[in-house]
Amino acid sequence: MYPWEEIVPETDSSLTLIHECVKRGHKVAIATPSNLTIRGSIAYAFSKVIRKMDKVPAQMKSFYKKAEFKEKMLPLAGFDIIMMRANPPLDPIALNFLDSVKEDVFIVNDIEGLREANNKLYTACFDDPNNEIIPVTHVSKNKKYLKSVIKENPKDKMIMKPLNGYGGSGVIMIEKNAMQNVNSLLDFYIDNKDGTTNYVILQDYIEGADNGDVRILLLNGKPIGAVKRVPSGDDHRSNISAGGSFQKHTLTKAEKNLCNKIGPKLVKDGLYFVGIDVINGMLVEVNVMSPGGISYINKVNKTKLQEKVINYFEEVVETEKKAQERRNKLKLSLQDD
């Protein structure tokens, strides 16, 4: 995950999940991607292991403040579960380290799933030829093409964003009556000082977007909670990290339909814990690296989503342990014969 020091305890979903694990008596170790290493052809992590507490504080802020660590170099294959909670962009080298233990440990989310879905191109993988659940989307580095898309679009507004952004960073609204600004914006988004270039996404503006979006958390392909995010008065983005606020939300029929359509593919791709952003029943983004929103959903619904998440992880581990015990028993019976 990202460094412990960067956690905002009142709102951090990773901390909420860690707290639930510690409360249940599980051993929890934390490492950043840069802490991964190889020793004798075995993958390890220089880890911060949370020391056992006599009494685990109920409040996140107090838990964060009182948590103490011992530093150890630990083999990745020794864990039951590895949670990938690092912020985008994806570090491909970190996944290379995890490749060596993917048969031994339940990794959330799955390595191949992360490779496929770590940026905003993943929405194109869903079968939606008539744009019933996904707004019309264009991705390119070609400035001339992108300008023509804006000019030829029947709508006056479009959304522009970088391919690898997160937390609402770099998301802007483009209007046809401000075309004189598009050249400089495309230069800024596409061109890097070192001569490399970036992809830009242009997406049809969804009516009602100015009223906010909905963050839905899905576990094993099923929605477990949602919250509406409302933009501040001076910003079109509804991301709470960008100054938006949150409200209680009950899933609409269109949102339930969307979850039913995309849920099976998420599970097939090993994307077991996912956050999706939805506007008027349309899928805008799929967040697979460090989906957040647990604390906000908990607050407005008086619930504890982290319990559902950790319950699911424990069930997966228990099922695998029973399967392994059965395999071992069958092997022993063969030896006896």
C-alpha positions, 0 to 999 in steps of 0.5 A: 500500500501507500506509506503509513504516514500518508494515511488520513485516519478518519477517512482511509479505507485501508486503515479501516480494513487493517483495523478490522483484521487486527481487531480479529486477532490476525497478524497484519504486515504493511509494505510499500511496493519499494519494500519488495525484495528477492532473497535466494530466489524467494520474494520477501517484503521489508514489512512493518508488522503491527504489534499485538494490542491489549485492547484495540481502540474502536476509533480509527484516529486513536488506533492509528495513533497508538499502533506500534510496529516491529520491522521484519523481512517476511516471505510473501508466500507465508501470508494467507492474503495479500491486499494490493492497496497502492495508489495509481499508477500501477507499479508493474515491477511490484506485480512481477514480485507477486507473480512468484507467489500468486499460486500460494497466496490469495491476492486482492485484487488478482495480479492479471486483473490489476494488469488489465484494469489498472487504468480507465481503458478497462471500461472498454472491455465490457460488452456495451455496443449501444452505450447503454451503461458506458458513455461514448469514450475516445482515447488518444495521443493525437491532438488533431483527432481529439480536437476534431472529436470535440468539434464534431460532438453533438453535445456542447460539453465533454469530459477530459481526463488523463488515462492514469489519474485518480482521486479526480486529479486532472478531470476537467470539463471542455465546452465548445465555446472555449475551444481556444483553450483546448490546444494548450490543455492538450499540450499540457496533458499529452506532452512530457518534458522528457519527450514522452507522451500521455494518453488523454480520455475524452468522454461524453458529458452525462446529463446530471453530472453537475449534481454528483456521482455515486461510488458503489463498492462491489465485493465478489461481483455484488454491491455491498454499499454506496454513497452519493458524492456531491461537487462543491460549489466551485468545482465540477468534480464530485470526488471527496478528495477534490472537495466534494461532500457525501450523502446517503444513497440507495441504489436505483434500478439502473445502478443495480442493473449495471452491477448485475451486468459487470459483476460476473466479468469483475469476478472472472478477472479476479477483481474481488474488491472494486469501487465503481463511479456511476452517473445516472446509471452510467459507468464512468470509472472502475477503481481496482487498486485502492478503492475507497469510500468505506468510511463514508458509506459506514457513516451515512448508513450506520454500517460496517462494510469492513466486516463484510470484506474481511468475512469474505476473505476469511471464507476464501482462506478457510475454503482453500485450507479445507481443500488443501487438507483434503488433497493432503489426505488423499495423497497420504491414502495413496502412499498407504496403499 
